[in-house]
Structure formats: structure tokens, C-alpha cells
């Protein structure tokens, strides 16, 4: 919401503005009780911040997340079942959105779009979204790549088979 200069001046001058109700002398305003909020350097990380850190840990370096969110490194890999579940739900949602956008970007690469714009732009979008999907996909052995199973039957010698002697007729 954008305010005009007149509206912002009116709101600042309003008697309902909290700043206008504070004492004007040099007195110090002290809180009545100690705040239980999270302070800088605090080790008690709320679950919501643990979820954000956990989701970011899928794609970003640990040091950057720890510095940006001011959380301990342990908050990135919580063992709390609620946090783990929320991180999985969030990464699944992000992965699904990226897959939807990837499919949409692949759908726009056709003869008409190739004629009107560069294919490089559309393929760049597809490659970037595929990278998001790959980073957020589970790292299971079954889904980590293509598994090729080749069946090679055991070769048997002729002596293995039962032989039948057939005599030629008269």
C-alpha cells in the first residue's frame, strides 16, 4: 500500500500515533517484564525457523544459512518429527511447483515460440527448473538415477540336456 505525502504527514501528526503519546522528556521507558523473545545469538530456535532453515539446507550452504538466520547448525537438521514433517511437506510443495513450471516451460517450446523468441531462453528456464527439482528430490538409491537390469541366462552345455537317439526308418 503506497501512501501519498499528505496522507503520511496526516498519520504522523495524528494523536493516535504511538510516537506522539510517548513522553517528550529524557525519561527511559523500561519494559514491565523480561521479554521471552528470541535474542541475537540465542540457541533456542523456534520450530518455524527450524523449518525455514531445514528447507534452505536442501539448496544452500550451511554457513550461509547459519549466518543469515542466526541459528545454530543443529537447527538445519532437526530430529523433531513435527519439524521433519514440515520440511518434507514444504520441499515437496516447492518441488511440485517447480515441476509444474518446468512442464509449462517445456510446453511453450514449439514452432511458434521458436519462431518468435530464442529457444535458448526457454531452454534456460527448463534447465534451471530441472535443477530445482533435482536438488529437492529425495536422494533414494531407487530414484537417484537410471537403473539398468540385464538378464543373462546361464549358458548350458549340450551334455546338460537329455539326448534321444532316433533311428532313421526303412
Helices and strands as residue ranges (DSSP letters): H 5-13, H 18-21, H 47-56, H 62-69, G 73-77, H 81-107, H 111-116, H 119-136, G 158-160
